[in-house]
Amino acid sequence: MRSQHPLLGQSALWLYLLAWALVVLSVAATVLWLGPLPPRLVVMSTGAPGSDYDRLGPQYREFLKRSGVQLRLVPSGGAVENLQRLNNPRAGVAIGFAQGGLTDEAKSPELRSLGAMFVEPLWFFSRVLPGPRLEGLRGKRVSIGPVGSGGHALATQLLALNGIGEGIAQLRSLDPALAGEALLRGELEAAIMVSSGNAPVVRRLLASSDVDVVGFPRADAYVALFPYLRKVILPAGVGNLATNRPPSDVNLIAPTASLIVRQDLHPAIQYLLLEAAAEIHSAPGIFQQAGQFPAAQRGDLPLSQTANQFYKTGTPLLQRYLPFWLAVLASRLLVLLIPLLGVALPLLRFAPALYRWVMNRRIFRLYGELKLIEMQLARAGGIASGDALRRLRALDEHVHRLHVGNAYAPLVYGLRTHIALVLSQLDELQRRSSEDSCLAVNE
């Protein structure tokens, strides 16, 4: 009998190959599920010069730079243009700020929110008294923000609701910084802009004695009509305590700015952006308390899965203690261990048992063949037949050629011994049959 490798027979080799094939397929499926590594370059659409979005972009860029990710900033007219770019997959923009009320899930199915980042009040600065219904703006020069900005869209809507439009007022489309300068120089009678309370142009206009901030006495009505708005209170004297600017509390209406991403942006980059947001937007301000933002507010768009997880459990454990790219690689390796531990180990443990079952079955099946030959002899009354002898010799030859591991050699040798015993019995029967035939002839 020829034996194979001491550990594996041919059947065992196929079993182990099948086991490793399943492991490789499991690992490959896991890698495909994980997707590619995070990109090293992402693009963010910001805003007009001097706007909040324009000022915040470099802060995000510096944060991501610390983790080895390059953030390229692309100026825009504002939130409206940001959403246009984000909705266009060929624009290459993956990140941008947008205020509430400009889109929804039906219009932007490929976009997701990372949460609310800060409040952006609608500021109405004026050198004239516009009156409760803004009738004082008729015929006046009014800036409503650059085309493509959320401020422009909201200001146009607000003025239209109050019967003020092009032809009634001289509307200009200046960015907030330029509009503030023009207003202070007397080149404009009013400027409407959407901006945070920390914007330099807002702080300067609040402190000026030449410009008044106009409140919205019907702020509750605007909030009721437009749920994406909220009512906020500008405290008296917050612009300049020495001159008490403004001289009394002012009601303002404010949308909330959200950080919007394309839904296919890598989760690791989303986590990085959320960490940056927590560092940049968590400070207290005129309209927010410390730690109030970023917040898990849905807004116009649903939160991404990554954002939902971040607001529930925070940054992934590995990213808290390891550099970004090392954490990414380590997390992928840990996930890859799942098929290795969950598939490979059981298969490798099961393969030897399966091999034992296969080998035992092969040998016991041959024992069954031997048993059938013996039963055939018993039915023939112990008379040897040529057919039984041929079958037995063929069985012996088959067992002689059988390939098994050394661990199963005793079973095979035992089988051959039993076959030899039956062969010897058949030979004895044939010898006796021949002798009986000779005696009969002699008589």
C-alpha positions, 0 to 999 in steps of 0.5 A: 500500500502506498501512503501519502503525506503523513498529515494529508491524503488527497481527499484531505488536501481538497478539503483544506483547499475548499476551506481556504477558498471559503476563507479567501472569499469571506475576506474578499467579501469583507474588503468589498464591504469595507470599500476603499480607503479614505481619500487624501483629498476632499473638496469643500464649497465655502461661501462669499469672501468675508462670510461665515462659510468663508471664515470657517473653511480654513479652520476645517482645513487646518484640522484635517491637515493635522490628520494628513487629509487635504481639504481644498476650499472652493469659494461660492456665492453661498448656501444655494450654490453650495447645494447646487455643487453638492447635488452635481456629482461631477462637480467634485464637491463633497462638503459644504455649508447650507442654511435651513429652508433651501432643500429637502430629501426629494430635491437632494437625495444624494446628500446627508447632514452632519448636524446643525452647526450654528445659528445664522440670524437674518440681520436687517441693518438700516439707516432709515426707519423701515416701519413694521411692514418695511414700507420705509424701504420703498425706493431705497437702495437695499443690499440683499446678499450675493446671488447664490447665497442663502441670505439672498434667497431668504431676504427676497422671500421676506421682502416679497411677503411684505410687498417689497420687490425689484422696482419698489426698492433698489435691490443690490446683490453685495456680499455682507462685507461689501454691503456693510462698508457701503452702508456705513459710508451712506451708499446704501439705506439698508442691508439684509444679510444672513450671518452669525453673531460673530461675523466681523461685519455684524459686530461692526454694524451692531456697534455703529451709532449710524446704523440701527438693527431692525427687529422683527415684531412679528417673528413668531408669525415667520416661525409659524409660517416657516418651521426651519426658522427660529426666534432668537433674542439679541440682548440690549447693549451686546453690540456696544455696552458703552453706547448701549447698542442696540438700546433694547432687546431685538427679536430676530429670525434665524435659520440654522446652518448645517454641514452637508456632505454627499452620502458616499463620502467615506465614513472616516472623513465624516468622523473627522469632519464631526471632530472638527465641528465639535472643536470649532462650533462648541464655543459659546456665543450670542445665540448659543451656549457652550457645547450646544453645537454641533447638534443632532438636528435633522434640518432639511436633510436626514443625518448620515449614519455616521453622524447618528453614530457619532452623536450617540457614542462619539468618535470611534475608540481607535480614532481617539487614541491613534493617529487618523491613518493608523486608526483607519488601518487598524480598524480595517484589520480588526474587521478582517479578523472577523472572517478569519476567526469566524470562518477560518478557525471553524473550518480548519477545526472541522476539516480534520473531522470531515476528513476522518469521516470521509476516510472511515466511510471509504474503508467501511464501504469496502468492508461492506463489499467484503461482507456482501461477498461472504454473504454470497458464499453463505448463500452458495452453501460454502461452494466457491465460485469464480465470480466471488473469487474475481470480486474478492481479488478485485477488492484486494487490488483496489485496497492495495491501490488505496491512498490514505494517510499514515493514521489510517494505515492500520484500518487498511492493513486490517481490511487487507488481512480480512480479505486475505483470510476470505481468500484463503478460505476460498482457496481451501474451498477450491482445493477441496472441491478439486479433490472431491472431483478427482475422487469421484472420477477415480471411483 
